[in-house]
């Protein structure tokens, strides 16, 4: 089996090449003029007009909420997953329960 090319060597070659190869730009599918809405078809296109970017998908149950990350040992992670299976729930629900208990322990109000 042939050895894979070195990333460092490839970067050196690119840095020493007088002109790098052009990067192909993917083309966007543009609908024919007759299929475009009248409001956009009647006005000229401006180069300063922002293009619409797709919105990220968020589940309705997570709207307005923030994620929290914790690093666990493999044993603790396995134990948490096992506990979720035993109680037929999710690890997220168990963590939310644990954080609610933590707030109670320190006398902090719990937000919904």
VOGU-3710 file (C-alpha; in Angstrom, 3 decimals, decimal comma):
1> xxxxxxxxxx> 0,000/0,000/0,000  1,384/3,416/-0,957  2,231/5,942/1,722  -0,127/8,900/2,000  1,354/12,276/1,009  2,602/14,431/3,869  0,474/17,485/4,675  3,579/19,490/5,540  5,195/18,626/2,185  2,032/19,545/0,293
11> xxxxxxxxxx> 1,897/22,896/2,117  5,567/23,561/1,225  4,838/22,862/-2,439  1,830/25,187/-2,427  3,874/27,933/-0,761  6,678/27,671/-3,345  4,427/27,466/-6,439  4,338/30,814/-8,275  0,606/30,563/-9,024  -1,678/28,202/-7,132
21> xxxxxxxxxx> -4,303/26,345/-9,082  -7,647/28,182/-9,215  -10,280/26,909/-6,815  -13,517/25,970/-8,588  -16,500/27,957/-7,349  -19,741/25,982/-7,082  -22,560/27,408/-9,154  -25,899/28,217/-7,580  -29,034/27,116/-9,339  -30,836/30,217/-10,595
31> xxxxxxxxxx> -34,484/29,872/-11,617  -35,369/31,063/-15,126  -36,724/34,641/-15,287  -40,285/33,494/-15,933  -40,247/31,459/-12,683  -38,959/34,328/-10,531  -41,480/36,290/-8,430  -42,691/39,504/-10,054  -41,421/41,757/-7,270  -37,843/40,564/-7,710
41> xxxxxxxxxx> -38,017/40,199/-11,501  -39,105/43,800/-12,013  -36,268/45,390/-10,037  -32,607/45,297/-11,057  -30,264/43,158/-8,992  -27,808/44,984/-6,777  -24,386/43,642/-5,854  -24,812/45,001/-2,325  -28,031/43,060/-1,742  -27,401/40,374/0,890
51> xxxxxxxxxx> -28,118/36,799/-0,068  -30,501/34,825/2,101  -28,729/32,302/4,302  -30,636/29,305/5,582  -31,572/29,456/9,245  -30,263/26,766/11,556  -32,790/24,210/12,731  -33,766/24,334/16,384  -36,256/21,960/17,961  -39,248/23,824/19,394
61> xxxxxxxxxx> -38,507/22,331/22,823  -35,044/23,937/22,780  -36,037/27,409/21,619  -34,612/30,055/23,930  -32,439/27,590/25,828  -28,658/27,255/26,107  -26,455/24,176/25,982  -24,038/23,258/28,769  -21,154/20,837/28,300  -19,346/18,760/30,903
71> xxxxxxxxxx> -16,395/16,430/30,584  -16,914/13,054/32,244  -14,724/10,023/32,671  -15,710/7,076/30,483  -16,962/5,228/33,571  -19,162/8,141/34,692  -20,510/8,563/31,148  -21,368/4,877/30,953  -23,028/5,021/34,378  -25,106/8,072/33,338
81> xxxxxxxxxx> -26,232/6,364/30,121  -27,087/3,199/32,075  -29,109/5,204/34,583  -31,045/6,815/31,726  -31,834/3,384/30,283  -32,883/2,019/33,698  -35,312/4,892/34,231  -36,452/5,041/30,594  -35,453/8,668/30,189  -32,696/10,676/28,526
91> xxxxxxxxxx> -29,335/11,757/29,850  -30,438/15,335/29,208  -33,453/14,891/31,498  -31,243/13,366/34,214  -28,770/16,235/33,957  -31,589/18,812/34,142  -32,877/17,022/37,267  -29,389/17,072/38,805  -28,977/20,789/38,105  -32,395/21,506/39,638
101> xxxxxxxxxx> -31,313/19,595/42,762  -28,039/21,561/42,793  -29,935/24,871/42,705  -32,121/23,670/45,583  -29,069/22,697/47,622  -27,651/26,214/47,303  -31,014/27,967/47,783  -31,226/29,328/44,238  -34,556/29,709/42,447  -35,208/27,268/39,607
111> xx> -36,215/28,756/36,245  -38,454/26,774/33,884
//
